[in-house]
Structure formats: structure tokens, C-alpha cells
Amino acid sequence: MYEYEISQYRSAELIRQAEQERLAREVVRGRRAARHGATRHAAEEESHSRGLRRLRSARAA
């Protein structure tokens, strides 16, 4: 009986640990998505704020 209780306790502990790791991965994904969205939004604002753009290739002499 004692081994069964230890097995049940260990199983419950592994389930809790797996849930914590899943939550941590979700948080990381959420932060990454927020950062990606923020940089994309900032890039859009910056690209529309400039009036004149420089030519990408040098002019021929």
C-alpha cells in the first residue's frame, strides 16, 4: 500500500510540474508575440512618418 501512495504522489507531482511548464511556455509565446507585434507596429509608424525617402541606388555620374 505504501508504494501505491508514493506512486500516486509522484504522479500528481509530475502532472503539476507539466502544467507549470506548459504555462511558462504560453507566457514566453505571448511575450514573443507581443514584442513582434510592437516592433511591427513601430516599423509601420516610422515608415509612414518620413516625407522624402532616399534613393536606394546611387545616381550615375
N, C-alpha and C positions, 0 to 999 in steps of 0.2 A: 504494500500500500504506500509506503514511504516513497519508493521510486516513482510511482504513478503521480504523486503530488509534486515531486520535483520536476517531472516531465511536463505536467500541466503549467507549473510556474514558469518554466523555461519557454514553453510555447507562447504563453501570454507575453512574456518579456520580449521575445523575438517579434511578435506582432506589433507591440508598442514601438519598438525600435524601427521597424519597417515603415510604420505610419509617420514617425518623426522624419525619417529620411525622405519620404515622399513629399511631405510638407516643405522641407528645406529645398528640394528640387523645384517645387512650384514657386517658391519665393524667388529663387535665383532666376527662373524663367520670366517671372513677372517683372523683376528689376531690369533684366536684359531687354525685354520688350519695351519697357518704359524709356530706357536710355536710347534705344534705337528710334523710337517714335520722337523723342525730344530732339535728337540730332537731326532727324529728317525734317522736322518742323522748323528748326533753326536754319537749316540749309535752305529751305524754301523761302523763309523770310529774307535771308541775306541775298539770295539770288534775285529777288524782286525789288530790293531796295536800291540797287545800283542803277543810275540813269544811263551811263555810257559804258560799254564794255570794250576792252582792248581787243584788238585783232589777235587771233591765236597764232597766225603765221606772220613772219617778218615780211615787210614790204620789199619788193625788188628795187634795186637802185636804178 
